[in-house]
Amino acid sequence: MFLVYLFTKNFPQVLLGDWYYIIISANSCYSITIKTSKGIVLSDNKNSEFENAVKVMMHHVGEDPKREGLIDTPARVRKAYEFIYGGYKENPAEILKKALFTTSNDEMVLVKDIEFYSTCEHHLLPIIGRVHVAYIPDGKVVGLSKIPRVVNVFSRRMQIQEQLTEQIADAIMDTIAPKGVGVVIQARHMCMEMRGVEKINSTTTSSALRGLFKKDEKTRSEFFSLINSPTGNRY
């Protein structure tokens, strides 16, 4: 009964009719590893499960996971993924709410050229680019550093650029409640450069406009003029 419960609770991918090697190791706590007759390794240790998947991937492309230079690679990849996809563990609304301040300013606030790195959800290849974010306050402004932090939250997830643009705009609009928000992203996609059509000089631009940025032509024109103007000297 214990093994049946273990399989259904921790290892739903186990197939009945197969047979298994079961290894129980005790360090700070018990860790159970199961190796099936088909050579599939399952573990209730999430780190080990991820690292085993990396080894399978390396073997699939023709590498030897036991080669000296690759022995520690699965652990490195796991740690890298934990950072690259750290956005799933963060709440953008909470970040913005920590730095809201009352203001009488009702003119455009723009943070431009925010560099970001994300991952294409279709191929798990990098998206590299810059984000321009502007909003018009309606009684509240947000600490400037929170805007790049919100960009990080959404970019450190599996994404498509169009969705990333919308998510940044909606988070700011819903949390700060400004008169309008404008977001533009310009990015390179490694899924188009490293594989497929291999177009290394292409750039993708996407925009999300809310409130006055969508309704008022002057506001919209000012926004696009500012983000397209030369940056000049940095102070």
C-alpha positions in Angstrom: 0.0 0.0 0.0 2.9 2.4 0.8 4.4 1.9 -2.7 1.1 2.4 -4.5 0.5 5.6 -2.5 4.1 6.8 -3.2 3.7 6.2 -6.9 0.4 8.0 -7.3 1.3 10.9 -5.0 4.9 11.6 -6.0 5.3 9.8 -9.3 2.1 10.0 -11.4 4.1 9.3 -14.5 5.0 5.7 -13.3 3.4 3.1 -15.6 1.8 -0.1 -14.1 3.3 -3.3 -15.5 6.8 -1.9 -15.4 9.3 -2.9 -12.8 11.6 -0.7 -10.7 14.8 -0.3 -8.7 13.9 1.7 -5.6 16.7 3.5 -3.8 16.1 5.2 -0.5 18.9 7.5 0.8 18.9 9.4 4.1 20.8 12.6 4.4 19.1 15.4 6.2 15.9 13.7 5.1 14.8 10.7 3.1 15.1 10.9 -0.7 13.5 8.3 -2.9 14.8 7.6 -6.4 13.1 5.1 -8.8 14.8 3.7 -11.9 12.4 1.8 -14.3 13.3 -1.1 -16.5 13.2 1.3 -19.4 16.0 3.4 -17.9 13.8 6.3 -16.8 15.0 7.9 -13.5 12.4 9.4 -11.3 13.0 11.2 -8.0 11.0 13.0 -5.3 13.9 15.4 -5.1 13.0 18.2 -7.5 16.6 19.3 -8.0 17.6 15.8 -9.0 14.6 15.4 -11.3 15.6 18.6 -13.2 19.3 17.7 -13.4 18.4 14.2 -14.7 16.3 15.8 -17.4 19.3 18.0 -18.5 21.4 14.8 -18.7 18.7 13.2 -20.9 18.8 16.3 -23.2 22.6 16.2 -23.5 22.5 12.5 -24.3 19.8 13.2 -26.9 21.9 15.7 -28.9 24.9 13.4 -28.9 26.9 14.4 -25.8 28.2 12.3 -23.0 26.8 13.8 -19.6 29.7 12.0 -17.8 32.4 13.9 -19.8 34.6 16.0 -17.5 33.4 19.4 -18.7 29.7 18.4 -18.4 29.7 16.7 -15.0 28.5 19.8 -13.1 26.5 21.3 -16.1 23.1 19.9 -15.0 23.4 21.7 -11.6 24.6 24.9 -13.3 21.7 24.8 -15.7 19.2 24.3 -12.9 20.5 27.3 -11.0 20.5 29.4 -14.2 16.9 28.4 -14.9 15.9 29.3 -11.3 17.2 32.8 -11.9 16.1 33.2 -15.6 12.5 32.2 -14.6 12.5 33.8 -11.2 9.6 36.0 -12.4 7.1 33.3 -11.7 7.8 33.8 -8.0 7.2 37.5 -7.9 4.0 39.6 -7.9 4.3 42.9 -10.0 1.4 44.5 -8.2 3.1 44.1 -4.8 6.3 45.6 -6.2 4.5 48.7 -7.5 2.4 49.2 -4.3 5.5 49.4 -2.2 6.5 52.7 -3.7 3.4 54.7 -4.5 3.5 58.4 -3.6 1.0 61.2 -3.8 1.7 63.9 -6.4 0.2 66.9 -8.2 2.1 66.1 -11.3 0.0 65.2 -14.3 2.6 65.2 -17.1 4.1 62.2 -18.8 6.7 60.2 -16.9 9.0 58.1 -19.2 11.6 55.5 -18.5 13.2 54.4 -21.7 15.8 52.0 -22.9 15.2 49.4 -20.1 17.3 46.4 -21.3 15.7 43.0 -20.8 16.3 39.4 -21.4 13.5 36.9 -21.8 12.8 33.5 -23.3 10.7 32.5 -26.3 8.1 30.1 -25.0 8.0 28.2 -28.3 11.7 27.3 -28.5 13.2 28.4 -25.1 15.6 30.6 -26.9 16.6 34.2 -25.8 14.7 37.4 -26.6 17.0 40.4 -26.1 15.8 44.0 -26.3 14.8 47.3 -24.7 11.5 48.5 -23.2 10.1 52.0 -23.1 7.5 52.7 -20.4 5.5 55.9 -19.9 2.5 56.8 -17.9 0.6 60.0 -16.9 0.0 60.2 -13.2 -3.5 60.7 -11.7 -2.6 61.6 -8.1 0.0 58.9 -7.7 3.5 58.3 -9.0 5.6 55.2 -8.5 9.3 54.9 -7.5 11.2 54.9 -10.8 13.1 51.7 -10.0 9.9 49.8 -9.7 9.2 50.1 -13.4 12.3 48.2 -14.5 11.6 45.7 -11.7 8.1 45.0 -13.2 9.8 44.5 -16.6 12.1 42.0 -15.0 9.2 40.1 -13.4 7.4 39.5 -16.7 10.5 39.1 -18.8 11.8 36.4 -16.5 9.1 34.0 -17.7 8.5 32.0 -20.8 7.1 34.7 -23.1 6.0 35.9 -26.5 6.9 39.6 -27.1 3.3 40.7 -27.7 2.1 39.2 -24.4 5.1 40.7 -22.5 4.2 44.2 -23.8 0.5 43.8 -22.7 1.4 42.4 -19.3 3.7 45.3 -18.4 1.1 47.9 -19.5 -1.8 46.2 -17.7 0.2 45.8 -14.4 1.0 49.5 -14.3 -2.6 50.6 -15.4 -4.3 48.3 -12.9 -2.0 49.1 -9.9 -1.2 52.8 -10.2 -4.5 53.7 -12.0 -2.9 56.5 -14.1 -4.6 58.5 -16.8 -2.8 56.4 -19.4 0.1 54.0 -20.0 2.3 53.4 -23.1 4.7 50.5 -23.5 6.9 49.8 -26.5 9.3 46.9 -26.9 12.0 46.5 -29.5 13.7 43.1 -29.5 15.8 40.5 -31.2 14.6 36.9 -31.2 17.2 34.1 -31.2 14.5 31.7 -32.5 14.6 33.7 -35.7 18.4 34.2 -35.7 19.9 31.0 -34.5 17.5 28.7 -36.3 14.7 28.7 -38.8 14.8 31.7 -41.2 18.2 32.8 -39.6 17.5 36.6 -40.2 20.2 38.2 -37.9 19.3 41.8 -38.8 15.6 41.7 -37.9 14.0 43.6 -35.0 10.5 43.2 -33.7 8.6 46.1 -32.3 5.4 45.8 -30.3 3.3 48.4 -28.4 0.5 48.5 -25.8 -1.4 51.7 -25.3 -3.9 52.4 -22.5 -6.0 55.4 -21.5 -4.9 58.8 -22.9 -2.1 57.1 -24.9 -4.7 55.4 -27.0 -7.4 58.0 -27.0 -5.4 61.2 -27.4 -3.3 61.7 -30.5 -1.1 64.4 -29.0 -0.2 62.2 -26.0 0.5 59.3 -28.3 2.7 61.5 -30.7 4.6 62.9 -27.7 5.3 59.4 -26.4 6.6 58.1 -29.7 8.6 61.3 -30.3 10.4 60.9 -27.0 11.3 57.3 -27.3 12.6 57.8 -30.8 14.7 60.9 -30.0 18.4 60.5 -29.5 19.4 59.8 -25.9 22.4 62.2 -26.0 24.9 62.3 -23.1 24.2 60.3 -20.0 24.8 62.3 -16.8 
